[in-house]
Structures are given as C-alpha cells and as structure tokens.
C-alpha cells in the first residue's frame, strides 16, 4: 500500500530500474493504490469460499470480509464485502504491557522511560523471547486478543444472520501481520490454537449456529 505520492515515486523507481537494465515494459506502467485491507484480501485464495482476513500490524488491525454468492437487493455484485480498520494493534498491547511490574526485570524499573522500555520490548519480541510469558502479562494479552477476535467474529455473526448468507460454504479465516506473533510471546500459544479456543467459546455463547461454526477454518 502506498499513500500520498509514494505511488508516483515507486513508478519512477521501477522505470529507472528498467532503463538502467536495458529492459522495456510492454504494458502501461502504473502503481495501483490499495488499502491494507484490500491488499490482505488479495493475498487470499477466495474462489467460491467465504473469506475473512485479519491483518494486525503495529498501528492498526485491518479486517476484511468477502462472501461469494451473497447478493443483497439492489446490489449488482454477486458477492458481499465489508471492511473495517481497528485503531488498536501490536504496539498498543506492548504499550500496556511495559507498565507491568512483571516485566521490570527485563525492561527496567520506574526510572526507565516508556520509550526505552517499548524499544527493549520490541527487540525481545522480534527475538522470540518466550520467557516474557508471565501470568500478569498473559492476563492482559489474553483480554486484548479475546476482545479483538470477539469484535471480528461479532461482525461475521451479523453477516451470517442475514437471509442472503450462503449457509454451508467454507469460511476461511486468514491471519496476516506480525502482531499475531505476540500471542506466542505473551501467551506461549500458537495463534491458531488460541483463536480456535475463542471461536469455541463464542459458539457456546450462542453467537454462531452449529452449521456456521463447523465451516470455519483458520489459515495462518
């Protein structure tokens, strides 16, 4: 994804590479502007299956839904789509966790400023330090991801409740972005395992019908 005039700059860079190599483009050169959600959906294999993409980075979590075969009255498309951008992601979770006394041995005490702590924590996350999974930390991380997934699947449940929803189609849920690595670091669980647990609890709460629940599959 490219904002503002980055697309123009990239086009110039591509042309410069071709000019210097002696190659030529047979088609019009252009960079197409796409949102992060559309870019994530484009990475999936939608086909005839329902697709839910969840792309968690550092600043936002972008969610996309595509339901082939679901056509609303007055809609010319033979599919339904919906996109949402949540302003909470990996950095927000880490900003909350750097204040936990449980991580003081790793990040420093109250005299250490938050920016330094956040930088230290980011480095440790990238290194995959599993020892960051402390009970007090896990409680916060668990609540964060449960709330996120409940929001995502609450929307899916609302879509599935519509009369035009094609019951019985497979629902592929794609997890994108580095933000989901935090589940392993702070909860010591694989993202798919954790998400399946959330989906089961939502089913038990009556959010999904058994028919819809059985068609959900996590792709990571």
Short mmCIF file of the C-alpha atoms (twelve columns), coordinates in Angstrom:
data_MODEL
# 
_entry.id   MODEL 
# 
loop_
_atom_site.group_PDB 
_atom_site.id 
_atom_site.type_symbol 
_atom_site.label_atom_id 
_atom_site.label_alt_id 
_atom_site.label_comp_id 
_atom_site.label_asym_id 
_atom_site.label_seq_id 
_atom_site.Cartn_x 
_atom_site.Cartn_y 
_atom_site.Cartn_z 
_atom_site.pdbx_PDB_model_num 
ATOM 1   C CA . UNK A 1   0.000   0.000   0.000   1 
ATOM 2   C CA . UNK A 2   1.211   3.489   -0.807  1 
ATOM 3   C CA . UNK A 3   -0.142  6.762   0.432   1 
ATOM 4   C CA . UNK A 4   0.062   10.297  -0.939  1 
ATOM 5   C CA . UNK A 5   2.628   10.438  -3.773  1 
ATOM 6   C CA . UNK A 6   4.538   7.274   -2.886  1 
ATOM 7   C CA . UNK A 7   2.895   5.543   -5.819  1 
ATOM 8   C CA . UNK A 8   4.369   8.082   -8.240  1 
ATOM 9   C CA . UNK A 9   7.821   7.701   -6.679  1 
ATOM 10  C CA . UNK A 10  7.660   3.921   -6.950  1 
ATOM 11  C CA . UNK A 11  6.603   4.145   -10.579 1 
ATOM 12  C CA . UNK A 12  9.628   6.356   -11.269 1 
ATOM 13  C CA . UNK A 13  11.876  3.893   -9.445  1 
ATOM 14  C CA . UNK A 14  10.551  0.940   -11.467 1 
ATOM 15  C CA . UNK A 15  11.079  2.850   -14.707 1 
ATOM 16  C CA . UNK A 16  14.615  3.776   -13.641 1 
ATOM 17  C CA . UNK A 17  15.416  0.103   -12.977 1 
ATOM 18  C CA . UNK A 18  14.164  -0.886  -16.428 1 
ATOM 19  C CA . UNK A 19  16.067  1.955   -18.107 1 
ATOM 20  C CA . UNK A 20  19.352  1.034   -16.418 1 
ATOM 21  C CA . UNK A 21  18.941  -2.665  -17.252 1 
ATOM 22  C CA . UNK A 22  18.020  -2.093  -20.895 1 
ATOM 23  C CA . UNK A 23  14.661  -3.833  -20.489 1 
ATOM 24  C CA . UNK A 24  11.363  -2.376  -21.613 1 
ATOM 25  C CA . UNK A 25  7.785   -2.608  -20.407 1 
ATOM 26  C CA . UNK A 26  5.216   -3.913  -22.885 1 
ATOM 27  C CA . UNK A 27  2.295   -2.606  -20.845 1 
ATOM 28  C CA . UNK A 28  1.492   0.708   -19.253 1 
ATOM 29  C CA . UNK A 29  3.498   1.154   -16.076 1 
ATOM 30  C CA . UNK A 30  1.484   2.215   -13.076 1 
ATOM 31  C CA . UNK A 31  1.159   1.594   -9.367  1 
ATOM 32  C CA . UNK A 32  -2.379  0.880   -8.192  1 
ATOM 33  C CA . UNK A 33  -3.334  2.385   -4.845  1 
ATOM 34  C CA . UNK A 34  -4.845  -0.191  -2.475  1 
ATOM 35  C CA . UNK A 35  -5.821  -0.114  1.177   1 
ATOM 36  C CA . UNK A 36  -4.128  -2.515  3.568   1 
ATOM 37  C CA . UNK A 37  -7.363  -4.490  3.902   1 
ATOM 38  C CA . UNK A 38  -7.741  -4.958  0.142   1 
ATOM 39  C CA . UNK A 39  -4.069  -5.918  -0.106  1 
ATOM 40  C CA . UNK A 40  -4.586  -8.602  2.544   1 
ATOM 41  C CA . UNK A 41  -7.710  -9.920  0.818   1 
ATOM 42  C CA . UNK A 42  -5.811  -10.026 -2.475  1 
ATOM 43  C CA . UNK A 43  -3.334  -12.406 -0.812  1 
ATOM 44  C CA . UNK A 44  -6.055  -14.954 -0.102  1 
ATOM 45  C CA . UNK A 45  -7.484  -17.628 -2.346  1 
ATOM 46  C CA . UNK A 46  -11.128 -16.573 -2.214  1 
ATOM 47  C CA . UNK A 47  -12.619 -18.658 -5.039  1 
ATOM 48  C CA . UNK A 48  -16.094 -19.783 -4.017  1 
ATOM 49  C CA . UNK A 49  -15.330 -19.784 -0.300  1 
ATOM 50  C CA . UNK A 50  -16.105 -17.107 2.273   1 
ATOM 51  C CA . UNK A 51  -13.006 -15.163 3.256   1 
ATOM 52  C CA . UNK A 52  -12.197 -13.248 6.428   1 
ATOM 53  C CA . UNK A 53  -8.779  -11.555 6.574   1 
ATOM 54  C CA . UNK A 54  -7.329  -10.169 9.813   1 
ATOM 55  C CA . UNK A 55  -4.156  -8.141  9.311   1 
ATOM 56  C CA . UNK A 56  -2.583  -6.974  12.581  1 
ATOM 57  C CA . UNK A 57  0.448   -4.730  12.369  1 
ATOM 58  C CA . UNK A 58  1.831   -2.276  14.853  1 
ATOM 59  C CA . UNK A 59  -0.639  0.576   14.467  1 
ATOM 60  C CA . UNK A 60  -3.911  -0.865  13.149  1 
ATOM 61  C CA . UNK A 61  -5.736  -4.147  12.699  1 
ATOM 62  C CA . UNK A 62  -7.445  -4.283  9.298   1 
ATOM 63  C CA . UNK A 63  -10.305 -6.707  8.773   1 
ATOM 64  C CA . UNK A 64  -11.969 -7.717  5.504   1 
ATOM 65  C CA . UNK A 65  -14.931 -9.950  4.686   1 
ATOM 66  C CA . UNK A 66  -15.872 -11.354 1.266   1 
ATOM 67  C CA . UNK A 67  -18.929 -13.608 0.856   1 
ATOM 68  C CA . UNK A 68  -19.317 -15.017 -2.695  1 
ATOM 69  C CA . UNK A 69  -22.880 -15.741 -3.730  1 
ATOM 70  C CA . UNK A 70  -24.423 -13.315 -1.226  1 
ATOM 71  C CA . UNK A 71  -26.319 -10.671 -3.179  1 
ATOM 72  C CA . UNK A 72  -28.378 -8.001  -1.488  1 
ATOM 73  C CA . UNK A 73  -31.456 -6.430  -3.057  1 
ATOM 74  C CA . UNK A 74  -30.393 -3.698  -5.469  1 
ATOM 75  C CA . UNK A 75  -26.745 -4.778  -5.414  1 
ATOM 76  C CA . UNK A 76  -25.234 -5.578  -8.822  1 
ATOM 77  C CA . UNK A 77  -22.371 -7.610  -7.355  1 
ATOM 78  C CA . UNK A 78  -22.816 -11.347 -6.841  1 
ATOM 79  C CA . UNK A 79  -20.854 -11.142 -3.615  1 
ATOM 80  C CA . UNK A 80  -20.917 -9.223  -0.330  1 
ATOM 81  C CA . UNK A 81  -17.890 -7.403  1.065   1 
ATOM 82  C CA . UNK A 82  -17.202 -5.392  4.191   1 
ATOM 83  C CA . UNK A 83  -14.022 -3.813  5.561   1 
ATOM 84  C CA . UNK A 84  -13.080 -2.366  8.919   1 
ATOM 85  C CA . UNK A 85  -9.930  -0.833  10.395  1 
ATOM 86  C CA . UNK A 86  -9.394  -1.078  14.152  1 
ATOM 87  C CA . UNK A 87  -7.089  1.522   15.674  1 
ATOM 88  C CA . UNK A 88  -5.614  -0.973  18.118  1 
ATOM 89  C CA . UNK A 89  -2.804  -3.380  17.268  1 
ATOM 90  C CA . UNK A 90  0.528   -4.789  18.448  1 
ATOM 91  C CA . UNK A 91  2.093   -1.530  19.613  1 
ATOM 92  C CA . UNK A 92  -0.945  -0.716  21.762  1 
ATOM 93  C CA . UNK A 93  -0.658  -4.061  23.543  1 
ATOM 94  C CA . UNK A 94  3.059   -3.559  24.174  1 
ATOM 95  C CA . UNK A 95  2.450   -0.016  25.473  1 
ATOM 96  C CA . UNK A 96  0.084   -1.500  28.032  1 
ATOM 97  C CA . UNK A 97  2.484   -4.288  28.989  1 
ATOM 98  C CA . UNK A 98  5.570   -2.114  29.567  1 
ATOM 99  C CA . UNK A 99  3.853   -0.788  32.684  1 
ATOM 100 C CA . UNK A 100 3.565   -4.277  34.179  1 
ATOM 101 C CA . UNK A 101 5.855   -4.886  37.191  1 
ATOM 102 C CA . UNK A 102 6.190   -8.473  35.931  1 
ATOM 103 C CA . UNK A 103 8.465   -7.223  33.130  1 
ATOM 104 C CA . UNK A 104 10.577  -4.899  35.281  1 
ATOM 105 C CA . UNK A 105 13.487  -7.371  35.318  1 
ATOM 106 C CA . UNK A 106 13.592  -7.247  31.521  1 
ATOM 107 C CA . UNK A 107 12.737  -3.620  30.805  1 
ATOM 108 C CA . UNK A 108 13.905  -1.632  33.833  1 
ATOM 109 C CA . UNK A 109 12.163  -0.116  36.845  1 
ATOM 110 C CA . UNK A 110 10.038  3.025   37.170  1 
ATOM 111 C CA . UNK A 111 13.070  5.222   36.489  1 
ATOM 112 C CA . UNK A 112 13.283  3.915   32.912  1 
ATOM 113 C CA . UNK A 113 11.231  5.982   30.451  1 
ATOM 114 C CA . UNK A 114 8.427   4.339   28.459  1 
ATOM 115 C CA . UNK A 115 10.080  4.842   25.067  1 
ATOM 116 C CA . UNK A 116 13.176  2.944   26.182  1 
ATOM 117 C CA . UNK A 117 11.025  0.167   27.618  1 
ATOM 118 C CA . UNK A 118 8.998   -0.076  24.429  1 
ATOM 119 C CA . UNK A 119 12.150  -0.300  22.305  1 
ATOM 120 C CA . UNK A 120 13.566  -3.034  24.550  1 
ATOM 121 C CA . UNK A 121 10.311  -4.979  24.437  1 
ATOM 122 C CA . UNK A 122 10.117  -4.687  20.634  1 
ATOM 123 C CA . UNK A 123 13.619  -6.146  20.309  1 
ATOM 124 C CA . UNK A 124 12.784  -9.017  22.658  1 
ATOM 125 C CA . UNK A 125 9.569   -9.775  20.765  1 
ATOM 126 C CA . UNK A 126 11.415  -9.935  17.453  1 
ATOM 127 C CA . UNK A 127 13.935  -12.272 19.089  1 
ATOM 128 C CA . UNK A 128 11.084  -14.521 20.226  1 
ATOM 129 C CA . UNK A 129 11.906  -14.498 23.953  1 
ATOM 130 C CA . UNK A 130 9.337   -16.966 25.333  1 
ATOM 131 C CA . UNK A 131 10.245  -16.080 28.936  1 
ATOM 132 C CA . UNK A 132 8.042   -12.981 28.567  1 
ATOM 133 C CA . UNK A 133 5.039   -15.232 29.210  1 
ATOM 134 C CA . UNK A 134 4.311   -14.218 32.813  1 
ATOM 135 C CA . UNK A 135 0.889   -14.735 34.472  1 
ATOM 136 C CA . UNK A 136 0.290   -10.996 34.981  1 
ATOM 137 C CA . UNK A 137 1.327   -10.318 31.375  1 
ATOM 138 C CA . UNK A 138 -0.716  -13.198 29.956  1 
ATOM 139 C CA . UNK A 139 -3.911  -11.879 31.575  1 
ATOM 140 C CA . UNK A 140 -3.594  -8.543  29.755  1 
ATOM 141 C CA . UNK A 141 -2.594  -10.128 26.437  1 
ATOM 142 C CA . UNK A 142 -5.428  -12.667 26.646  1 
ATOM 143 C CA . UNK A 143 -8.018  -9.953  27.289  1 
ATOM 144 C CA . UNK A 144 -6.618  -7.875  24.398  1 
ATOM 145 C CA . UNK A 145 -6.786  -10.658 21.810  1 
ATOM 146 C CA . UNK A 146 -10.115 -12.010 23.038  1 
ATOM 147 C CA . UNK A 147 -11.689 -8.559  22.657  1 
ATOM 148 C CA . UNK A 148 -10.176 -8.179  19.187  1 
ATOM 149 C CA . UNK A 149 -11.399 -11.560 17.942  1 
ATOM 150 C CA . UNK A 150 -14.834 -11.113 19.532  1 
ATOM 151 C CA . UNK A 151 -15.218 -7.896  17.555  1 
ATOM 152 C CA . UNK A 152 -14.143 -9.580  14.302  1 
ATOM 153 C CA . UNK A 153 -16.426 -12.580 14.757  1 
ATOM 154 C CA . UNK A 154 -19.278 -10.446 16.044  1 
ATOM 155 C CA . UNK A 155 -19.340 -8.810  12.611  1 
ATOM 156 C CA . UNK A 156 -19.131 -12.218 10.927  1 
ATOM 157 C CA . UNK A 157 -22.071 -13.438 13.028  1 
ATOM 158 C CA . UNK A 158 -24.111 -10.384 11.984  1 
ATOM 159 C CA . UNK A 159 -23.328 -11.099 8.312   1 
ATOM 160 C CA . UNK A 160 -24.175 -14.799 8.752   1 
ATOM 161 C CA . UNK A 161 -27.521 -13.875 10.299  1 
ATOM 162 C CA . UNK A 162 -28.684 -12.187 7.080   1 
ATOM 163 C CA . UNK A 163 -31.170 -14.070 4.952   1 
ATOM 164 C CA . UNK A 164 -28.956 -13.992 1.860   1 
ATOM 165 C CA . UNK A 165 -25.967 -15.587 3.640   1 
ATOM 166 C CA . UNK A 166 -24.987 -18.837 1.851   1 
ATOM 167 C CA . UNK A 167 -25.036 -21.321 4.729   1 
ATOM 168 C CA . UNK A 168 -22.772 -24.321 4.220   1 
ATOM 169 C CA . UNK A 169 -19.951 -22.539 2.437   1 
ATOM 170 C CA . UNK A 170 -16.481 -22.927 3.914   1 
ATOM 171 C CA . UNK A 171 -15.275 -19.870 5.865   1 
ATOM 172 C CA . UNK A 172 -11.515 -19.333 5.661   1 
ATOM 173 C CA . UNK A 173 -10.055 -17.003 8.295   1 
ATOM 174 C CA . UNK A 174 -6.624  -15.668 7.305   1 
ATOM 175 C CA . UNK A 175 -4.210  -14.224 9.866   1 
ATOM 176 C CA . UNK A 176 -1.707  -11.702 8.495   1 
ATOM 177 C CA . UNK A 177 0.828   -9.382  10.104  1 
ATOM 178 C CA . UNK A 178 3.484   -9.525  12.782  1 
ATOM 179 C CA . UNK A 179 1.039   -8.580  15.518  1 
ATOM 180 C CA . UNK A 180 -0.087  -12.176 15.918  1 
ATOM 181 C CA . UNK A 181 3.434   -13.177 16.946  1 
ATOM 182 C CA . UNK A 182 2.595   -11.556 20.286  1 
ATOM 183 C CA . UNK A 183 0.226   -14.436 21.069  1 
ATOM 184 C CA . UNK A 184 3.174   -16.835 21.108  1 
ATOM 185 C CA . UNK A 185 5.428   -14.437 23.015  1 
ATOM 186 C CA . UNK A 186 2.996   -13.381 25.761  1 
ATOM 187 C CA . UNK A 187 0.677   -16.414 25.943  1 
ATOM 188 C CA . UNK A 188 3.021   -19.194 24.763  1 
ATOM 189 C CA . UNK A 189 0.297   -20.476 22.432  1 
ATOM 190 C CA . UNK A 190 0.037   -20.707 18.669  1 
ATOM 191 C CA . UNK A 191 -2.309  -18.108 17.117  1 
ATOM 192 C CA . UNK A 192 -4.492  -20.806 15.501  1 
ATOM 193 C CA . UNK A 193 -4.879  -22.670 18.804  1 
ATOM 194 C CA . UNK A 194 -5.804  -19.510 20.690  1 
ATOM 195 C CA . UNK A 195 -8.264  -18.349 18.020  1 
ATOM 196 C CA . UNK A 196 -9.959  -21.733 17.849  1 
ATOM 197 C CA . UNK A 197 -10.486 -21.503 21.601  1 
ATOM 198 C CA . UNK A 198 -12.129 -18.091 21.227  1 
ATOM 199 C CA . UNK A 199 -14.373 -19.364 18.419  1 
ATOM 200 C CA . UNK A 200 -15.452 -22.338 20.572  1 
ATOM 201 C CA . UNK A 201 -16.379 -20.040 23.446  1 
ATOM 202 C CA . UNK A 202 -18.369 -17.833 21.063  1 
ATOM 203 C CA . UNK A 203 -20.205 -20.894 19.771  1 
ATOM 204 C CA . UNK A 204 -21.040 -21.945 23.338  1 
ATOM 205 C CA . UNK A 205 -22.329 -18.424 23.955  1 
ATOM 206 C CA . UNK A 206 -24.704 -18.842 21.017  1 
ATOM 207 C CA . UNK A 207 -23.057 -16.365 18.669  1 
ATOM 208 C CA . UNK A 208 -22.807 -18.890 15.834  1 
ATOM 209 C CA . UNK A 209 -25.176 -21.592 14.693  1 
ATOM 210 C CA . UNK A 210 -23.630 -25.095 14.607  1 
ATOM 211 C CA . UNK A 211 -23.838 -25.019 10.787  1 
ATOM 212 C CA . UNK A 212 -21.720 -21.869 10.571  1 
ATOM 213 C CA . UNK A 213 -19.296 -22.952 13.306  1 
ATOM 214 C CA . UNK A 214 -18.434 -26.214 11.540  1 
ATOM 215 C CA . UNK A 215 -17.380 -24.381 8.363   1 
ATOM 216 C CA . UNK A 216 -14.794 -22.039 9.966   1 
ATOM 217 C CA . UNK A 217 -11.141 -22.846 9.305   1 
ATOM 218 C CA . UNK A 218 -8.072  -20.855 10.402  1 
ATOM 219 C CA . UNK A 219 -5.379  -20.243 7.774   1 
ATOM 220 C CA . UNK A 220 -2.076  -18.803 9.052   1 
# 
